[in-house]
Amino acid sequence: SSNDLKGADIRLLLGPFLWDPLEVQEFTPFSSIHMEDPAGFPGSIRIAPFADHIFTNDVAVVDSYGTHKTTVVPCLSFNDVSGFDMKARAEEYGIGLAGYAYPSRKVFVEKLIASNPSKTFLLIGDGWTEYNNARITTIPTIPESETLSLLSSCKMVVCYHRQLTDVNGTHQLPPESVHRGYLEVASGSPVFIDSSREQHSFSDEVMFYADVEELNKIIADATDDPGKYLLLGCLGRERARKDFTYRIRLGRIV
């Protein structure tokens, strides 16, 4: 209740789309942290007028919330307490990917698997079980630290954003910011991200690809020159340590 918040210096509302506007009015003043989802946007926009400031992970919604009170801050980060000094598993995978098996991601993964018959794959997330075989290991959604440990044992990690066809939101506001990769680079493996979204916080720590064909060229190059991509993974892990932890990002927010 609002009585429980009396005297609080900082009030942060999490998961705004889950709240009722009448409830949040009791908590004013407050700031709201948004991890955008097209399906949840209608609920989030109802809360926006009551927030003093909004921190979102997608630039596409800034105009809708109000440019005067909205800051873009990527939210997918990792826990630096458990995320570093991990022991990689003895078994090494060729290509790793973490994320739910959305329809478009399934199509992408199927093309990637078919065009890399000599590679082994690790798929982490719910919905991949049917792909499990001798060269494809599937694991349901697991805690962050375990995900990072497994991805650290992959020669390379691929990220693929879900598409609007994967959600059922009534307000189909196309995302413009990169959401994937901020966790994955903490693994220390080289990370390749699809270029379907333009706004991001990376510099030289990841590589972007337009489609499976371009990704396959990167994979072939990484196979021929693993040393160059080992350096890429090290750069990613150091950038994660510097900028992509929950501790650092929350510190910037408050």
Salt bridges, closest charged atoms under 4 A:
GLU36 OE2 - HIS34 ND1 3.43
ASP37 OD1 - ARG162 NH2 2.96
ASP58 OD2 - HIS179 NE2 3.06
ASP80 OD2 - ARG247 NE 2.88
GLU130 OE2 - LYS106 NZ 3.18
GLU184 OE2 - ARG180 NH2 3.12
ASP194 OD1 - HIS161 ND1 2.89
GLU205 OE2 - ARG239 NH1 3.05
ASP221 OD2 - LYS228 NZ 2.82
GLU238 OE1 - ARG241 NE 3.65
ASP243 OD2 - ARG239 NE 2.59
ASP243 OD1 - ARG252 NH2 2.72
